[in-house]
Amino acid sequence: MVTKDMIIVDVLKICPDAAELFFSIGMHCLGCPAARSETIEQACEVHGADADELVDKINELIENS
């Protein structure tokens, strides 16, 4: 289960298809240093997105794959 305090790159290792969800909030540089040290919650704050909603979508994606 993914949580909003997880580092983005770790989430992408678990669920590479989650990249599309990060793209949808405007985070297009998933290979940049921020993705290696930034949590989902931090990224959502920067991009004006709801962290809980994004986490729910990622977990739903994992459950359905």
Predicted model as a PDB file, atoms N, CA, C, CB and O in Angstrom, pLDDT in the B-factor column:
MODEL        1                                                                  
ATOM      1  N   MET A   1       0.837  -1.186   0.000  1.00 93.00           N  
ATOM      2  CA  MET A   1       0.000   0.000   0.000  1.00 93.00           C  
ATOM      3  C   MET A   1       0.880   1.246   0.000  1.00 93.00           C  
ATOM      4  CB  MET A   1      -0.951   0.000   1.216  1.00 93.00           C  
ATOM      5  O   MET A   1       1.801   1.373   0.807  1.00 93.00           O  
ATOM      6  N   VAL A   2       0.587   2.138  -0.895  1.00 97.00           N  
ATOM      7  CA  VAL A   2       1.328   3.390  -1.026  1.00 97.00           C  
ATOM      8  C   VAL A   2       0.740   4.412  -0.055  1.00 97.00           C  
ATOM      9  CB  VAL A   2       1.280   3.923  -2.495  1.00 97.00           C  
ATOM     10  O   VAL A   2      -0.474   4.480   0.137  1.00 97.00           O  
ATOM     11  N   THR A   3       1.627   5.208   0.557  1.00 98.00           N  
ATOM     12  CA  THR A   3       1.208   6.280   1.454  1.00 98.00           C  
ATOM     13  C   THR A   3       1.812   7.594   0.957  1.00 98.00           C  
ATOM     14  CB  THR A   3       1.641   5.984   2.932  1.00 98.00           C  
ATOM     15  O   THR A   3       2.771   7.602   0.185  1.00 98.00           O  
ATOM     16  N   LYS A   4       1.234   8.698   1.414  1.00 97.00           N  
ATOM     17  CA  LYS A   4       1.684  10.003   0.908  1.00 97.00           C  
ATOM     18  C   LYS A   4       3.059  10.411   1.420  1.00 97.00           C  
ATOM     19  CB  LYS A   4       0.686  11.063   1.284  1.00 97.00           C  
ATOM     20  O   LYS A   4       3.634  11.385   0.935  1.00 97.00           O  
ATOM     21  N   ASP A   5       3.593   9.678   2.395  1.00 97.00           N  
ATOM     22  CA  ASP A   5       4.940  10.003   2.879  1.00 97.00           C  
ATOM     23  C   ASP A   5       6.024   9.189   2.177  1.00 97.00           C  
ATOM     24  CB  ASP A   5       5.022   9.770   4.378  1.00 97.00           C  
ATOM     25  O   ASP A   5       7.192   9.247   2.560  1.00 97.00           O  
ATOM     26  N   MET A   6       5.638   8.435   1.153  1.00 97.00           N  
ATOM     27  CA  MET A   6       6.613   7.655   0.390  1.00 97.00           C  
ATOM     28  C   MET A   6       7.301   8.523  -0.656  1.00 97.00           C  
ATOM     29  CB  MET A   6       5.934   6.454  -0.284  1.00 97.00           C  
ATOM     30  O   MET A   6       6.716   9.461  -1.198  1.00 97.00           O  
ATOM     31  N   ILE A   7       8.568   8.182  -0.925  1.00 95.00           N  
ATOM     32  CA  ILE A   7       9.356   8.881  -1.937  1.00 95.00           C  
ATOM     33  C   ILE A   7       8.855   8.469  -3.328  1.00 95.00           C  
ATOM     34  CB  ILE A   7      10.885   8.567  -1.774  1.00 95.00           C  
ATOM     35  O   ILE A   7       8.586   7.293  -3.576  1.00 95.00           O  
ATOM     36  N   ILE A   8       8.737   9.431  -4.209  1.00 93.00           N  
ATOM     37  CA  ILE A   8       8.161   9.207  -5.534  1.00 93.00           C  
ATOM     38  C   ILE A   8       8.866   8.089  -6.292  1.00 93.00           C  
ATOM     39  CB  ILE A   8       8.218  10.484  -6.345  1.00 93.00           C  
ATOM     40  O   ILE A   8       8.200   7.220  -6.854  1.00 93.00           O  
ATOM     41  N   VAL A   9      10.181   8.090  -6.319  1.00 92.00           N  
ATOM     42  CA  VAL A   9      10.906   7.069  -7.078  1.00 92.00           C  
ATOM     43  C   VAL A   9      10.620   5.670  -6.515  1.00 92.00           C  
ATOM     44  CB  VAL A   9      12.427   7.356  -7.051  1.00 92.00           C  
ATOM     45  O   VAL A   9      10.584   4.699  -7.271  1.00 92.00           O  
ATOM     46  N   ASP A  10      10.418   5.559  -5.204  1.00 94.00           N  
ATOM     47  CA  ASP A  10      10.090   4.263  -4.607  1.00 94.00           C  
ATOM     48  C   ASP A  10       8.702   3.797  -5.047  1.00 94.00           C  
ATOM     49  CB  ASP A  10      10.159   4.345  -3.071  1.00 94.00           C  
ATOM     50  O   ASP A  10       8.482   2.609  -5.281  1.00 94.00           O  
ATOM     51  N   VAL A  11       7.784   4.729  -5.156  1.00 95.00           N  
ATOM     52  CA  VAL A  11       6.433   4.403  -5.624  1.00 95.00           C  
ATOM     53  C   VAL A  11       6.499   3.926  -7.070  1.00 95.00           C  
ATOM     54  CB  VAL A  11       5.485   5.632  -5.497  1.00 95.00           C  
ATOM     55  O   VAL A  11       5.813   2.973  -7.439  1.00 95.00           O  
ATOM     56  N   LEU A  12       7.310   4.574  -7.881  1.00 93.00           N  
ATOM     57  CA  LEU A  12       7.428   4.190  -9.287  1.00 93.00           C  
ATOM     58  C   LEU A  12       8.082   2.818  -9.447  1.00 93.00           C  
ATOM     59  CB  LEU A  12       8.229   5.237 -10.049  1.00 93.00           C  
ATOM     60  O   LEU A  12       7.814   2.120 -10.426  1.00 93.00           O  
ATOM     61  N   LYS A  13       8.928   2.426  -8.507  1.00 94.00           N  
ATOM     62  CA  LYS A  13       9.504   1.076  -8.543  1.00 94.00           C  
ATOM     63  C   LYS A  13       8.424   0.034  -8.276  1.00 94.00           C  
ATOM     64  CB  LYS A  13      10.647   0.940  -7.509  1.00 94.00           C  
ATOM     65  O   LYS A  13       8.429  -1.042  -8.874  1.00 94.00           O  
ATOM     66  N   ILE A  14       7.504   0.357  -7.381  1.00 94.00           N  
ATOM     67  CA  ILE A  14       6.400  -0.544  -7.044  1.00 94.00           C  
ATOM     68  C   ILE A  14       5.383  -0.590  -8.175  1.00 94.00           C  
ATOM     69  CB  ILE A  14       5.720  -0.104  -5.737  1.00 94.00           C  
ATOM     70  O   ILE A  14       4.869  -1.652  -8.526  1.00 94.00           O  
ATOM     71  N   CYS A  15       5.100   0.593  -8.745  1.00 95.00           N  
ATOM     72  CA  CYS A  15       4.039   0.708  -9.753  1.00 95.00           C  
ATOM     73  C   CYS A  15       4.458   1.705 -10.839  1.00 95.00           C  
ATOM     74  CB  CYS A  15       2.697   1.153  -9.093  1.00 95.00           C  
ATOM     75  O   CYS A  15       4.091   2.878 -10.774  1.00 95.00           O  
ATOM     76  N   PRO A  16       5.218   1.249 -11.831  1.00 95.00           N  
ATOM     77  CA  PRO A  16       5.659   2.148 -12.896  1.00 95.00           C  
ATOM     78  C   PRO A  16       4.511   2.859 -13.615  1.00 95.00           C  
ATOM     79  CB  PRO A  16       6.466   1.377 -13.898  1.00 95.00           C  
ATOM     80  O   PRO A  16       4.682   3.976 -14.105  1.00 95.00           O  
ATOM     81  N   ASP A  17       3.348   2.219 -13.678  1.00 95.00           N  
ATOM     82  CA  ASP A  17       2.207   2.842 -14.351  1.00 95.00           C  
ATOM     83  C   ASP A  17       1.696   4.079 -13.624  1.00 95.00           C  
ATOM     84  CB  ASP A  17       1.087   1.844 -14.488  1.00 95.00           C  
ATOM     85  O   ASP A  17       0.914   4.846 -14.186  1.00 95.00           O  
ATOM     86  N   ALA A  18       2.127   4.282 -12.385  1.00 95.00           N  
ATOM     87  CA  ALA A  18       1.728   5.472 -11.627  1.00 95.00           C  
ATOM     88  C   ALA A  18       2.313   6.747 -12.236  1.00 95.00           C  
ATOM     89  CB  ALA A  18       2.170   5.342 -10.165  1.00 95.00           C  
ATOM     90  O   ALA A  18       1.881   7.851 -11.905  1.00 95.00           O  
ATOM     91  N   ALA A  19       3.281   6.596 -13.113  1.00 95.00           N  
ATOM     92  CA  ALA A  19       3.879   7.771 -13.765  1.00 95.00           C  
ATOM     93  C   ALA A  19       2.815   8.640 -14.415  1.00 95.00           C  
ATOM     94  CB  ALA A  19       4.908   7.339 -14.814  1.00 95.00           C  
ATOM     95  O   ALA A  19       2.880   9.867 -14.341  1.00 95.00           O  
ATOM     96  N   GLU A  20       1.842   8.011 -15.048  1.00 95.00           N  
ATOM     97  CA  GLU A  20       0.769   8.773 -15.701  1.00 95.00           C  
ATOM     98  C   GLU A  20       0.003   9.627 -14.688  1.00 95.00           C  
ATOM     99  CB  GLU A  20      -0.200   7.821 -16.425  1.00 95.00           C  
ATOM    100  O   GLU A  20      -0.432  10.733 -15.009  1.00 95.00           O  
ATOM    101  N   LEU A  21      -0.158   9.123 -13.492  1.00 94.00           N  
ATOM    102  CA  LEU A  21      -0.867   9.891 -12.462  1.00 94.00           C  
ATOM    103  C   LEU A  21      -0.039  11.089 -12.007  1.00 94.00           C  
ATOM    104  CB  LEU A  21      -1.203   8.995 -11.257  1.00 94.00           C  
ATOM    105  O   LEU A  21      -0.581  12.161 -11.741  1.00 94.00           O  
ATOM    106  N   PHE A  22       1.276  10.903 -11.921  1.00 92.00           N  
ATOM    107  CA  PHE A  22       2.142  12.039 -11.578  1.00 92.00           C  
ATOM    108  C   PHE A  22       2.131  13.070 -12.716  1.00 92.00           C  
ATOM    109  CB  PHE A  22       3.599  11.556 -11.294  1.00 92.00           C  
ATOM    110  O   PHE A  22       2.109  14.276 -12.469  1.00 92.00           O  
ATOM    111  N   PHE A  23       2.147  12.587 -13.947  1.00 92.00           N  
ATOM    112  CA  PHE A  23       2.062  13.507 -15.094  1.00 92.00           C  
ATOM    113  C   PHE A  23       0.777  14.325 -15.023  1.00 92.00           C  
ATOM    114  CB  PHE A  23       2.123  12.726 -16.431  1.00 92.00           C  
ATOM    115  O   PHE A  23       0.766  15.506 -15.372  1.00 92.00           O  
ATOM    116  N   SER A  24      -0.300  13.696 -14.572  1.00 91.00           N  
ATOM    117  CA  SER A  24      -1.594  14.374 -14.538  1.00 91.00           C  
ATOM    118  C   SER A  24      -1.643  15.535 -13.553  1.00 91.00           C  
ATOM    119  CB  SER A  24      -2.669  13.389 -14.195  1.00 91.00           C  
ATOM    120  O   SER A  24      -2.491  16.418 -13.681  1.00 91.00           O  
ATOM    121  N   ILE A  25      -0.731  15.544 -12.557  1.00 88.00           N  
ATOM    122  CA  ILE A  25      -0.685  16.680 -11.622  1.00 88.00           C  
ATOM    123  C   ILE A  25       0.379  17.692 -12.031  1.00 88.00           C  
ATOM    124  CB  ILE A  25      -0.412  16.187 -10.194  1.00 88.00           C  
ATOM    125  O   ILE A  25       0.629  18.663 -11.315  1.00 88.00           O  
ATOM    126  N   GLY A  26       1.006  17.461 -13.188  1.00 87.00           N  
ATOM    127  CA  GLY A  26       1.998  18.411 -13.680  1.00 87.00           C  
ATOM    128  C   GLY A  26       3.427  18.060 -13.335  1.00 87.00           C  
ATOM    129  O   GLY A  26       4.336  18.850 -13.591  1.00 87.00           O  
ATOM    130  N   MET A  27       3.644  16.887 -12.758  1.00 85.00           N  
ATOM    131  CA  MET A  27       5.005  16.468 -12.433  1.00 85.00           C  
ATOM    132  C   MET A  27       5.543  15.638 -13.590  1.00 85.00           C  
ATOM    133  CB  MET A  27       5.047  15.660 -11.096  1.00 85.00           C  
ATOM    134  O   MET A  27       5.325  14.429 -13.669  1.00 85.00           O  
ATOM    135  N   HIS A  28       6.256  16.322 -14.488  1.00 82.00           N  
ATOM    136  CA  HIS A  28       6.712  15.675 -15.715  1.00 82.00           C  
ATOM    137  C   HIS A  28       8.158  15.212 -15.650  1.00 82.00           C  
ATOM    138  CB  HIS A  28       6.543  16.609 -16.870  1.00 82.00           C  
ATOM    139  O   HIS A  28       8.605  14.484 -16.536  1.00 82.00           O  
ATOM    140  N   CYS A  29       8.884  15.606 -14.651  1.00 79.00           N  
ATOM    141  CA  CYS A  29      10.303  15.265 -14.567  1.00 79.00           C  
ATOM    142  C   CYS A  29      10.502  14.195 -13.495  1.00 79.00           C  
ATOM    143  CB  CYS A  29      11.163  16.528 -14.254  1.00 79.00           C  
ATOM    144  O   CYS A  29      11.051  14.467 -12.427  1.00 79.00           O  
ATOM    145  N   LEU A  30      10.054  12.991 -13.788  1.00 82.00           N  
ATOM    146  CA  LEU A  30      10.142  11.921 -12.794  1.00 82.00           C  
ATOM    147  C   LEU A  30      11.559  11.394 -12.613  1.00 82.00           C  
ATOM    148  CB  LEU A  30       9.232  10.787 -13.183  1.00 82.00           C  
ATOM    149  O   LEU A  30      11.826  10.654 -11.666  1.00 82.00           O  
ATOM    150  N   GLY A  31      12.459  11.760 -13.498  1.00 79.00           N  
ATOM    151  CA  GLY A  31      13.844  11.344 -13.362  1.00 79.00           C  
ATOM    152  C   GLY A  31      14.716  12.390 -12.685  1.00 79.00           C  
ATOM    153  O   GLY A  31      15.907  12.164 -12.475  1.00 79.00           O  
ATOM    154  N   CYS A  32      14.134  13.531 -12.343  1.00 79.00           N  
ATOM    155  CA  CYS A  32      14.923  14.613 -11.747  1.00 79.00           C  
ATOM    156  C   CYS A  32      15.241  14.306 -10.280  1.00 79.00           C  
ATOM    157  CB  CYS A  32      14.168  15.957 -11.861  1.00 79.00           C  
ATOM    158  O   CYS A  32      14.607  13.435  -9.684  1.00 79.00           O  
ATOM    159  N   PRO A  33      16.197  15.001  -9.701  1.00 80.00           N  
ATOM    160  CA  PRO A  33      16.579  14.749  -8.310  1.00 80.00           C  
ATOM    161  C   PRO A  33      15.424  14.874  -7.314  1.00 80.00           C  
ATOM    162  CB  PRO A  33      17.668  15.696  -7.917  1.00 80.00           C  
ATOM    163  O   PRO A  33      15.411  14.178  -6.299  1.00 80.00           O  
ATOM    164  N   ALA A  34      14.465  15.743  -7.589  1.00 75.00           N  
ATOM    165  CA  ALA A  34      13.338  15.901  -6.660  1.00 75.00           C  
ATOM    166  C   ALA A  34      12.566  14.599  -6.508  1.00 75.00           C  
ATOM    167  CB  ALA A  34      12.396  17.014  -7.139  1.00 75.00           C  
ATOM    168  O   ALA A  34      12.114  14.273  -5.411  1.00 75.00           O  
ATOM    169  N   ALA A  35      12.411  13.857  -7.584  1.00 76.00           N  
ATOM    170  CA  ALA A  35      11.656  12.597  -7.538  1.00 76.00           C  
ATOM    171  C   ALA A  35      12.371  11.552  -6.689  1.00 76.00           C  
ATOM    172  CB  ALA A  35      11.435  12.053  -8.955  1.00 76.00           C  
ATOM    173  O   ALA A  35      11.758  10.589  -6.231  1.00 76.00           O  
ATOM    174  N   ARG A  36      13.649  11.745  -6.486  1.00 86.00           N  
ATOM    175  CA  ARG A  36      14.434  10.787  -5.689  1.00 86.00           C  
ATOM    176  C   ARG A  36      14.463  11.139  -4.213  1.00 86.00           C  
ATOM    177  CB  ARG A  36      15.852  10.715  -6.211  1.00 86.00           C  
ATOM    178  O   ARG A  36      14.927  10.348  -3.392  1.00 86.00           O  
ATOM    179  N   SER A  37      13.968  12.322  -3.873  1.00 90.00           N  
ATOM    180  CA  SER A  37      14.002  12.724  -2.468  1.00 90.00           C  
ATOM    181  C   SER A  37      12.686  13.313  -1.976  1.00 90.00           C  
ATOM    182  CB  SER A  37      15.100  13.721  -2.255  1.00 90.00           C  
ATOM    183  O   SER A  37      12.520  13.560  -0.782  1.00 90.00           O  
ATOM    184  N   GLU A  38      11.759  13.535  -2.887  1.00 92.00           N  
ATOM    185  CA  GLU A  38      10.500  14.192  -2.545  1.00 92.00           C  
ATOM    186  C   GLU A  38       9.402  13.158  -2.306  1.00 92.00           C  
ATOM    187  CB  GLU A  38      10.081  15.167  -3.661  1.00 92.00           C  
ATOM    188  O   GLU A  38       9.296  12.165  -3.025  1.00 92.00           O  
ATOM    189  N   THR A  39       8.591  13.410  -1.285  1.00 94.00           N  
ATOM    190  CA  THR A  39       7.463  12.520  -1.021  1.00 94.00           C  
ATOM    191  C   THR A  39       6.288  12.894  -1.920  1.00 94.00           C  
ATOM    192  CB  THR A  39       7.050  12.583   0.472  1.00 94.00           C  
ATOM    193  O   THR A  39       6.269  13.959  -2.537  1.00 94.00           O  
ATOM    194  N   ILE A  40       5.315  11.999  -1.976  1.00 95.00           N  
ATOM    195  CA  ILE A  40       4.101  12.296  -2.728  1.00 95.00           C  
ATOM    196  C   ILE A  40       3.458  13.559  -2.172  1.00 95.00           C  
ATOM    197  CB  ILE A  40       3.109  11.108  -2.672  1.00 95.00           C  
ATOM    198  O   ILE A  40       3.022  14.425  -2.931  1.00 95.00           O  
ATOM    199  N   GLU A  41       3.401  13.663  -0.862  1.00 96.00           N  
ATOM    200  CA  GLU A  41       2.778  14.835  -0.240  1.00 96.00           C  
ATOM    201  C   GLU A  41       3.494  16.123  -0.628  1.00 96.00           C  
ATOM    202  CB  GLU A  41       2.768  14.687   1.281  1.00 96.00           C  
ATOM    203  O   GLU A  41       2.845  17.123  -0.934  1.00 96.00           O  
ATOM    204  N   GLN A  42       4.819  16.109  -0.618  1.00 93.00           N  
ATOM    205  CA  GLN A  42       5.584  17.297  -0.989  1.00 93.00           C  
ATOM    206  C   GLN A  42       5.345  17.672  -2.450  1.00 93.00           C  
ATOM    207  CB  GLN A  42       7.079  17.067  -0.742  1.00 93.00           C  
ATOM    208  O   GLN A  42       5.177  18.848  -2.773  1.00 93.00           O  
ATOM    209  N   ALA A  43       5.331  16.680  -3.324  1.00 90.00           N  
ATOM    210  CA  ALA A  43       5.093  16.947  -4.746  1.00 90.00           C  
ATOM    211  C   ALA A  43       3.709  17.538  -4.953  1.00 90.00           C  
ATOM    212  CB  ALA A  43       5.248  15.662  -5.575  1.00 90.00           C  
ATOM    213  O   ALA A  43       3.534  18.454  -5.757  1.00 90.00           O  
ATOM    214  N   CYS A  44       2.730  17.019  -4.233  1.00 93.00           N  
ATOM    215  CA  CYS A  44       1.370  17.527  -4.374  1.00 93.00           C  
ATOM    216  C   CYS A  44       1.258  18.965  -3.885  1.00 93.00           C  
ATOM    217  CB  CYS A  44       0.395  16.642  -3.613  1.00 93.00           C  
ATOM    218  O   CYS A  44       0.521  19.765  -4.461  1.00 93.00           O  
ATOM    219  N   GLU A  45       1.987  19.292  -2.824  1.00 93.00           N  
ATOM    220  CA  GLU A  45       1.975  20.673  -2.325  1.00 93.00           C  
ATOM    221  C   GLU A  45       2.522  21.613  -3.390  1.00 93.00           C  
ATOM    222  CB  GLU A  45       2.804  20.797  -1.021  1.00 93.00           C  
ATOM    223  O   GLU A  45       1.949  22.675  -3.637  1.00 93.00           O  
ATOM    224  N   VAL A  46       3.617  21.230  -4.014  1.00 89.00           N  
ATOM    225  CA  VAL A  46       4.260  22.060  -5.033  1.00 89.00           C  
ATOM    226  C   VAL A  46       3.367  22.218  -6.263  1.00 89.00           C  
ATOM    227  CB  VAL A  46       5.609  21.454  -5.438  1.00 89.00           C  
ATOM    228  O   VAL A  46       3.327  23.280  -6.884  1.00 89.00           O  
ATOM    229  N   HIS A  47       2.650  21.142  -6.604  1.00 90.00           N  
ATOM    230  CA  HIS A  47       1.856  21.142  -7.833  1.00 90.00           C  
ATOM    231  C   HIS A  47       0.368  21.415  -7.598  1.00 90.00           C  
ATOM    232  CB  HIS A  47       2.015  19.820  -8.532  1.00 90.00           C  
ATOM    233  O   HIS A  47      -0.443  21.303  -8.516  1.00 90.00           O  
ATOM    234  N   GLY A  48       0.022  21.772  -6.368  1.00 93.00           N  
ATOM    235  CA  GLY A  48      -1.359  22.136  -6.070  1.00 93.00           C  
ATOM    236  C   GLY A  48      -2.343  20.996  -6.212  1.00 93.00           C  
ATOM    237  O   GLY A  48      -3.485  21.204  -6.623  1.00 93.00           O  
ATOM    238  N   ALA A  49      -1.908  19.791  -5.876  1.00 95.00           N  
ATOM    239  CA  ALA A  49      -2.770  18.617  -5.997  1.00 95.00           C  
ATOM    240  C   ALA A  49      -3.082  18.054  -4.615  1.00 95.00           C  
ATOM    241  CB  ALA A  49      -2.106  17.537  -6.881  1.00 95.00           C  
ATOM    242  O   ALA A  49      -2.393  18.350  -3.638  1.00 95.00           O  
ATOM    243  N   ASP A  50      -4.121  17.249  -4.551  1.00 97.00           N  
ATOM    244  CA  ASP A  50      -4.545  16.607  -3.301  1.00 97.00           C  
ATOM    245  C   ASP A  50      -3.782  15.288  -3.144  1.00 97.00           C  
ATOM    246  CB  ASP A  50      -6.101  16.360  -3.287  1.00 97.00           C  
ATOM    247  O   ASP A  50      -3.977  14.360  -3.929  1.00 97.00           O  
ATOM    248  N   ALA A  51      -2.918  15.208  -2.136  1.00 97.00           N  
ATOM    249  CA  ALA A  51      -2.082  14.027  -1.915  1.00 97.00           C  
ATOM    250  C   ALA A  51      -2.916  12.787  -1.618  1.00 97.00           C  
ATOM    251  CB  ALA A  51      -1.111  14.279  -0.772  1.00 97.00           C  
ATOM    252  O   ALA A  51      -2.613  11.701  -2.111  1.00 97.00           O  
ATOM    253  N   ASP A  52      -3.954  12.942  -0.822  1.00 98.00           N  
ATOM    254  CA  ASP A  52      -4.792  11.789  -0.486  1.00 98.00           C  
ATOM    255  C   ASP A  52      -5.474  11.227  -1.731  1.00 98.00           C  
ATOM    256  CB  ASP A  52      -5.846  12.180   0.561  1.00 98.00           C  
ATOM    257  O   ASP A  52      -5.571  10.012  -1.900  1.00 98.00           O  
ATOM    258  N   GLU A  53      -5.935  12.103  -2.582  1.00 97.00           N  
ATOM    259  CA  GLU A  53      -6.597  11.679  -3.825  1.00 97.00           C  
ATOM    260  C   GLU A  53      -5.621  10.939  -4.736  1.00 97.00           C  
ATOM    261  CB  GLU A  53      -7.190  12.896  -4.564  1.00 97.00           C  
ATOM    262  O   GLU A  53      -5.960   9.908  -5.316  1.00 97.00           O  
ATOM    263  N   LEU A  54      -4.405  11.476  -4.858  1.00 97.00           N  
ATOM    264  CA  LEU A  54      -3.392  10.833  -5.700  1.00 97.00           C  
ATOM    265  C   LEU A  54      -3.025   9.461  -5.146  1.00 97.00           C  
ATOM    266  CB  LEU A  54      -2.133  11.716  -5.805  1.00 97.00           C  
ATOM    267  O   LEU A  54      -2.918   8.495  -5.901  1.00 97.00           O  
ATOM    268  N   VAL A  55      -2.835   9.371  -3.849  1.00 98.00           N  
ATOM    269  CA  VAL A  55      -2.503   8.085  -3.213  1.00 98.00           C  
ATOM    270  C   VAL A  55      -3.625   7.077  -3.438  1.00 98.00           C  
ATOM    271  CB  VAL A  55      -2.248   8.273  -1.696  1.00 98.00           C  
ATOM    272  O   VAL A  55      -3.364   5.908  -3.722  1.00 98.00           O  
ATOM    273  N   ASP A  56      -4.862   7.522  -3.311  1.00 98.00           N  
ATOM    274  CA  ASP A  56      -5.998   6.628  -3.559  1.00 98.00           C  
ATOM    275  C   ASP A  56      -5.966   6.094  -4.995  1.00 98.00           C  
ATOM    276  CB  ASP A  56      -7.331   7.365  -3.293  1.00 98.00           C  
ATOM    277  O   ASP A  56      -6.207   4.909  -5.229  1.00 98.00           O  
ATOM    278  N   LYS A  57      -5.671   6.968  -5.941  1.00 97.00           N  
ATOM    279  CA  LYS A  57      -5.625   6.556  -7.336  1.00 97.00           C  
ATOM    280  C   LYS A  57      -4.470   5.574  -7.591  1.00 97.00           C  
ATOM    281  CB  LYS A  57      -5.486   7.785  -8.241  1.00 97.00           C  
ATOM    282  O   LYS A  57      -4.627   4.609  -8.339  1.00 97.00           O  
ATOM    283  N   ILE A  58      -3.326   5.823  -6.972  1.00 98.00           N  
ATOM    284  CA  ILE A  58      -2.182   4.920  -7.140  1.00 98.00           C  
ATOM    285  C   ILE A  58      -2.510   3.555  -6.544  1.00 98.00           C  
ATOM    286  CB  ILE A  58      -0.908   5.510  -6.475  1.00 98.00           C  
ATOM    287  O   ILE A  58      -2.244   2.526  -7.164  1.00 98.00           O  
ATOM    288  N   ASN A  59      -3.081   3.541  -5.355  1.00 98.00           N  
ATOM    289  CA  ASN A  59      -3.428   2.263  -4.724  1.00 98.00           C  
ATOM    290  C   ASN A  59      -4.494   1.517  -5.515  1.00 98.00           C  
ATOM    291  CB  ASN A  59      -3.913   2.492  -3.296  1.00 98.00           C  
ATOM    292  O   ASN A  59      -4.467   0.288  -5.583  1.00 98.00           O  
ATOM    293  N   GLU A  60      -5.414   2.234  -6.102  1.00 97.00           N  
ATOM    294  CA  GLU A  60      -6.432   1.610  -6.951  1.00 97.00           C  
ATOM    295  C   GLU A  60      -5.775   0.994  -8.180  1.00 97.00           C  
ATOM    296  CB  GLU A  60      -7.507   2.643  -7.372  1.00 97.00           C  
ATOM    297  O   GLU A  60      -6.133  -0.108  -8.597  1.00 97.00           O  
ATOM    298  N   LEU A  61      -4.816   1.708  -8.757  1.00 96.00           N  
ATOM    299  CA  LEU A  61      -4.084   1.200  -9.910  1.00 96.00           C  
ATOM    300  C   LEU A  61      -3.346  -0.090  -9.547  1.00 96.00           C  
ATOM    301  CB  LEU A  61      -3.094   2.260 -10.431  1.00 96.00           C  
ATOM    302  O   LEU A  61      -3.356  -1.049 -10.318  1.00 96.00           O  
ATOM    303  N   ILE A  62      -2.712  -0.116  -8.390  1.00 96.00           N  
ATOM    304  CA  ILE A  62      -1.986  -1.302  -7.927  1.00 96.00           C  
ATOM    305  C   ILE A  62      -2.956  -2.463  -7.728  1.00 96.00           C  
ATOM    306  CB  ILE A  62      -1.224  -1.002  -6.612  1.00 96.00           C  
ATOM    307  O   ILE A  62      -2.674  -3.586  -8.145  1.00 96.00           O  
ATOM    308  N   GLU A  63      -4.076  -2.201  -7.103  1.00 96.00           N  
ATOM    309  CA  GLU A  63      -5.065  -3.248  -6.845  1.00 96.00           C  
ATOM    310  C   GLU A  63      -5.616  -3.848  -8.123  1.00 96.00           C  
ATOM    311  CB  GLU A  63      -6.199  -2.698  -6.016  1.00 96.00           C  
ATOM    312  O   GLU A  63      -5.912  -5.042  -8.170  1.00 96.00           O  
ATOM    313  N   ASN A  64      -5.757  -3.036  -9.159  1.00 94.00           N  
ATOM    314  CA  ASN A  64      -6.358  -3.497 -10.412  1.00 94.00           C  
ATOM    315  C   ASN A  64      -5.353  -4.048 -11.403  1.00 94.00           C  
ATOM    316  CB  ASN A  64      -7.107  -2.380 -11.050  1.00 94.00           C  
ATOM    317  O   ASN A  64      -5.728  -4.446 -12.506  1.00 94.00           O  
ATOM    318  N   SER A  65      -4.086  -4.079 -11.031  1.00 86.00           N  
ATOM    319  CA  SER A  65      -3.093  -4.597 -11.987  1.00 86.00           C  
ATOM    320  C   SER A  65      -2.659  -5.997 -11.653  1.00 86.00           C  
ATOM    321  CB  SER A  65      -1.882  -3.699 -12.031  1.00 86.00           C  
ATOM    322  O   SER A  65      -1.831  -6.571 -12.359  1.00 86.00           O  
TER     323      SER A  65                                                      
ENDMDL                                                                          
END                                                                             
